Amino acid sequence: MKDNVNDIITRLQDLVEDKATLRLIVKEGTRLKIVNRRLQTSKTVDVSRIVGREGEKEVLVCRLLGDEPCDRNFSVVPIVGMGGVGKKNSS
């Protein structure tokens, strides 16, 4: 235990020396206030506001609803995106 304390003291002294060598100064500052702002979400989707990805959407729907036997070919379709974009609703 004593050796551990001595090691910590030595490391702290090294840091103090590094601070002086690098000409760092200690500044008292204020804490940053972190605000967690989430986008407003809704379970309803205005389809007219969705742009792009029409081709990918058609391919995905065909794969999911197709008659192809699933014992030969199957696909894993990852659904990724920022929080609140509707990943759960899509699945």
SVG drawing of the C-alpha trace seen along z (x, -y; Angstrom):
<svg xmlns="http://www.w3.org/2000/svg" viewBox="-49 -31 59 55">
<polyline fill="none" stroke="black" stroke-width="0.4" points="0.0,0.0 2.8,-2.4 4.5,-1.7 1.3,-2.5 1.0,-5.8 4.6,-6.6 4.1,-5.8 1.1,-8.1 3.1,-10.9 5.9,-10.5 3.5,-10.6 1.9,-13.8 5.3,-15.4 6.1,-14.5 2.9,-16.1 3.7,-19.3 7.1,-19.4 5.5,-18.8 3.1,-21.7 6.0,-24.0 8.0,-22.8 5.0,-23.3 4.2,-26.7 0.7,-25.6 -1.3,-27.7 -4.2,-26.8 -7.3,-28.7 -10.4,-28.7 -13.3,-28.3 -17.0,-27.7 -18.6,-24.4 -20.1,-23.9 -23.8,-23.4 -24.6,-20.5 -28.1,-20.7 -29.6,-17.5 -31.8,-18.7 -33.7,-16.0 -35.6,-16.5 -39.4,-16.4 -40.6,-13.0 -43.9,-11.7 -45.2,-8.3 -46.9,-9.6 -44.8,-10.1 -45.6,-12.7 -44.6,-10.7 -44.4,-13.8 -41.4,-15.0 -39.4,-11.9 -37.0,-12.5 -34.6,-10.2 -34.1,-6.5 -37.1,-5.5 -35.1,-2.9 -33.7,-1.4 -37.2,-1.4 -38.7,0.5 -35.9,3.1 -36.3,3.5 -40.1,4.0 -39.7,6.5 -37.1,8.5 -39.3,8.4 -42.6,9.3 -41.2,11.4 -42.1,15.1 -38.5,16.3 -37.9,19.3 -36.0,18.2 -34.2,21.5 -31.8,20.7 -31.2,16.9 -31.8,14.6 -30.7,11.1 -30.0,9.2 -31.3,5.7 -29.7,3.3 -31.8,0.3 -29.6,-2.5 -30.1,-6.2 -30.1,-9.0 -32.4,-8.7 -36.0,-9.7 -35.9,-9.0 -38.3,-6.1 -36.2,-3.0 -38.6,-1.0 -41.6,-2.0 -39.8,-0.9 -39.0,2.5"/>
</svg>
